[in-house]
Amino acid sequence: MKTIFRTYRFELHPTQEQKVLLDKHFGCVRYVYNYFLNERKEQYQASKKTDNYYKQAATLTELKKKEETAWLNEVNSQSLQFALRCLDTAYVNFFRGNAKFPRFKSKKKKNSFTVPQFAKLEDGRFFAPKFKDGIKVNIHREVKGKIGKCTLSKTPTGKYFVSILSEEQYQPKEKTGAVCGIDLGLKDFVITSDGIKFKNNKYTKQYEKKLAKAQKHLSRKQKGSSSFERQKRKVAKIHEKISNTRQDVLHKVSHQLVSDYDIIALEDLNVKGMMSNRKLSKHIADASWGTFVRFLEYKAGWNDKQVVKINRWYPSSKTCNVCGWINQDLN
């Protein structure tokens, strides 16, 4: 047995009052993040120095006492503090060269907030601070282990979800002793060295006409009108369908490969560079090779198995598989 961290994602079915409270959390967390990001920018431009998390947390406490921002008290205080923690992490990562400069959050995109502690699941309901009656939740599988932080989110289609991080004991899969190399492609999504092929379903192409028609109708609507918002949700639903079907297949293929093989070798592809090819970029993005490799790596880590990335300049096509001779004249 080994300790792992796993995330469970369940759909929430809040009442109208709970939807209002959830939207207040989204708005307050976004306001706090943007307010203190702007403060840090102004401080840096003035003195090349900025407040750290602890100073900004003290400022947040004073901000909640002011009459014009007293509405911040209506939401979970720990969620606001966690937004500051996220901002501090983003700032540190930027100055270390690990990420781009933090951007202001927009309410037009995915909205979310995190409950760091005191969350639980009981009797088909999700309980958290400020939600004493619990939100009805669709629990489609058992949550094993201790519940940690939970992130509540609202998708562009108007659905509410909770992502629950749990720390649990996991029994790794049995060793098979099998080794394989895999090739990621567009005609076939994955081809193993054993000759097994996994079909590339080309998810975007399946819904291309339906998506184009929905987007055409959207372009004819007046922005801000109720019909525009309804059509916008229809477009978002098609995108959501494409994303869900793609992720479903990526999980199934990665699960099967990790179950069948102990060592999996694949080429370290330069996906970002390949995306510059305007004729293939849409198909490469649709295949989602980067996400698939990420799924493969964390599942292999859970089961004490190995994913080996081969240098993209390794002369595999030029090398004889029997004697190892390399044909340097092969273009």
N, C-alpha and C positions, 0 to 999 in steps of 0.2 A: 504493500500500500504506500502511496505517496500523496503529499498535499499539493493540490492544484487550485487555481482560481478559475471559476467558470461563470459565464454570464447567461442568465435566463431572460428572455424577452417575452412579455405577455401583453395582450391588448386590454386596455382599461375601458370600462363602460360607465363613465361618471354621470351623475344627475346634472340638471341644468345649473343648480347652485354650485356644485363641485366644479363644473366647467368654468364658471366665473372665477372661482378661487384659483383654479389652475392657471387661467389666463393672467390673473394678477401676479402669480409667482413668476410666470414667464416674463412679464413686463418689468417687474421690480428687479429681477436678476439681470436682465438686459440693461436696465437703467444704471444699476450700480457698476456693472462692468464698463460701460461706455463712459460714465462720469469719471471714474478713477483712471481709466486709460487716457482720457483727455487731460486729467490733472497731471499724470506722469509726463505726458508729452510737453505740456507747458513748463513743468519744473525742469525738464532736461534742456529745453531750449533756453531757459533763463540762466541756469547755473551748472549744467552738465551733470546734475545729481537728481535723484528721485527718491521719494519715500519708499520704504520697504512694506511688506505685508502688514506688520504689526502697527506701524504708524497709520496706514490707511484703514485698518480695522478700528482704531481709536477714532479716526475721523468719521467713519461710518456710524459709530455710536452717537456722535454729536449731530450728525446729519439726520438721524431718526428722531432727535429731540426737537428739531425745527418744525415750525407749524406748516410750512409749505411742502415739506417732505415727510410728514407724519404718517402718510399712507404706507410707508415702508414697514411699519409695525404690523400690518395686516398679514404679512407672510412669515414663513419660517426664517428666523434670524440666521440659523446655521447654513441655509441655502445661499443667503447673501454673502456670508463669510467665505463660503466655498467658491463663489464667483471671484472674490478677491484673490483667493489662493490660486485659482486657475490663471488669473491675470498675471500674478507674480511669477508663476511657472513659465508662462508664455514670454514674459519679458526677459527672464534669465536665459531661456533657450535662444532667444534672438541674439543677445549679446555674446553668447558662447558660440554662435554661428551654426546652431543646430536647426533653426527655423526662421521663417520670415517674420517681419515686424507684425505684432498683433493688430488685427483689424477690428473696427467697430462692428458690433452685432446688429443685424437687421431683423425686424419682426416679419419681413416678407418671406424669410427662409425658415428652416426648421427651428422651432423653439424648444428649449429644454432647460431644466434646472435639476440640481442634484441634492438629495437628502443624505447627508453623510452618516447619520445614525438614527436609532430609535424607529426604524421601519420594520414591519413584520407582515406576514401573510396569515390570515386566520379565517376559516369558514368561507372561503371564496371571495375574500375582501382584502384589499391592500390598505394597511394603516400606516400613517405617518403624522408627524406634528402638523397641526392645523386641520387635519382630516380625521377627526375623532370617530366619526361614524363609519369610516372606511369606504373605499371606492371599489365597486364591483369589478372583479378581474377574471379573465378567462385563463384559468390555470390548466394548461394542456399537458403538463408533465410535472413530476415531483421535483421540488427544489431540495437538493441534498446539501447538507452542511450548514454552516453558519452564515446568515445573511449579513452582508456588509453594506456599503453605500448603494443607493438606488437612484437611477436617473429617470425622470419622467419627461416625456417628450410629446410633441404634437406634430404630426406629419402635414405636408401640404394638402393632403386629401381630407384633413379634419379628424383623423383618428388619433387616439391617445394611447401611448404605450409606456410601460415601465420596464427598465432594464435592471435586473437584480444581480449584483456581484456576490458570489458565495465562495467561501473557503471550505473545501471538502476533501475527503479521503477518496482516492481513486485507485482502482486496481488496473495496472497496465495490461494490455493485451499480450497474449502468449507469443513468444518468438517463433517465427516460421523458418528462419535460416535462409530465406530467399532474398536475392539482390536483383535490382533492375535499374535500367536507365530509361528515362522518359524524354520524349520530344514534344514540345508544345507547338501547335500549328493552327492554321485557320481552316484548312479543308477538314482535317480531323483535329479535335481539340487536344487530345493526348494520345500518343502512340507509345506503347511500352516496348522494351527490347524483346519481350516474349511474343510480340506480334498482336497484342490486345489493343483494340482501338476504341476510343470514346468519341462519340459524334459531337461535332460542333453544331449546336442547335440554332445559332445565329438569331438570337432573341430579338434584336432591334429590327432585323429584316422581317421577322414574322409579323410585327405590329407596325411596320413602316407606313402602310397605306392608311391604317386606322388612325395613327398618330398624326400624319400629314393632314388628314381631313379634319380632325379635332383642332389642330393648330390653325388651320385656315378659318374655321368658324370663330376661333378666339380672336384672330386678327381683325375681324369685322365688328367686334363688340366695342362698345364705348368703355374706356378704362374707368374703373370705379363704380360701374353700374352693377346691379345684382345679377344680371345675365352674364356679365363678364366674369364675376366671381364663380358662378355656377359652371361656366365653360372651362374656367381655369382649373377647377377641381376635376373635371372630366379628363383634361390633359394630364394632370398629376396622377390620376388613377392608372392611366396607360403606362406612364413612366414607372409607377410603383409595381405594376404587374411584371414589366420587363425585369426590374431589379430583383423581385422576389423569385421569379423562375430561374434567373441566372444564379442567384445565391444558393438556391435549393440544389441545383446540379453540381455546383462547385463543392458544396459540403459532401454530397454523396460520392463523387469521384475521389476526393481527397480521403474520405473515410475508407473507401474500398482499397486504395493503394496502400495506406498505412496499415490496414488489417492484413494485407497479403504479403507485404515485403518489409524486411528489416532495414535495408539500406536502399535509398532511392536517389539516383544521380540525375541531375538535369543541368542544362546550360544556363549560365548566369546572363540572361538576356538583357540587353540595353533597351528596355521598353520605351523609355522617354525619347531616345534617339530614333527608334522605329516609328514613333508617332508623328515624326516630321514628314513621313511619306504621305502626301495628301490623298493618294489613291487607296491606301490600306489603313489609314489612321482610324477610320470609323469601325472597321472590322476588328482591328487590334484592341481598341477600347472595349468593344462589345465582348470579346473573348475573355477579358479581365484576367490576364495571366498573373499580374502582380498579386491580386487578391487570392488567387488559387495557390500560389507559392506560399503566401502567408498562412493560409489554412493548413497547408501540408506541413509547414514547419512547426506550428504550435501543436498539432495533433501528434506529430512524430515525437516532440518533446514530452508530451504526456505519457507516451507509451515506451519511452526509452529507446526510440528508434532514431535513425539518422537520415538527414537530407543533405546530400553533398552537391554543392554548386561547382560546376566545371567552368574554368576560364573560357570566355567566349572566343578567345584566339587559339584555343587548343586545337591542333590539326586532326580532329577525329575522322573527317572524311578522307584525309590523305594517308591515314595510318592503316596498315594491314592488320586485321584482327587475329591473324595466326602468328606471324613472326615479328610484328611491330615495326616493319620497315615503313618509312615515310616517303611518299612520292612528292617531292618538292615542286615538280613541274605541273602538277594538277592545279588548274585555275579554280 
